[in-house]
Amino acid sequence: VGDAIKTKKIEGTIEAIEGILVTIKTKEGKIVIPIEDLVQNKVELK
């Protein structure tokens, strides 16, 4: 939580991890994605 990340499609800051979901704050707003999406893609810590 609090880490800035970047993937192919998403760039933002992790706000919450709840169960199997991650909330990420981006420039456009907040998104909620399954943790599995992060595990299956290359994630760069900023």
N, C-alpha and C positions, 0 to 999 in steps of 0.2 A: 504494500500500500504506500502510495506516495512516489513510486518510481515512474519516471518518464520513459515511455516505450515507443517504438516505431516498428510497424510491420509493413507489408506491401500495401495494405488498404487503410491502416489505422495509425494515427500518431496522436498521443495524448498521455495523460497521467492516470495511473491506476488509483481509483478512489475507494473501491471496496471489493472484497472477495467473499462471496456468500454461497456456500455449497458448491454447485458446479458452475456458477456464474461470476463474471468479472464486470464491474462497472468502471468505464473509462471516460474521463472528461477530455473532450476534444475541443478544438476551436469552434466547431459547429454546435456543440452541446454535449450531452451525456449519452453514451450507448452502453448497452448490456449485451455481452456475448458469452457463449459457453467457454469455459477454460480450455476445452478441447481445441477450439479454434487457435488459441495461442500455442498450444502444444504441437499442433500439426504444421505451424508456419514458423519461419525464421523471425525471431524477435530480437530487436536491437535495443539495448538499454542506453538511454541518453544521459 
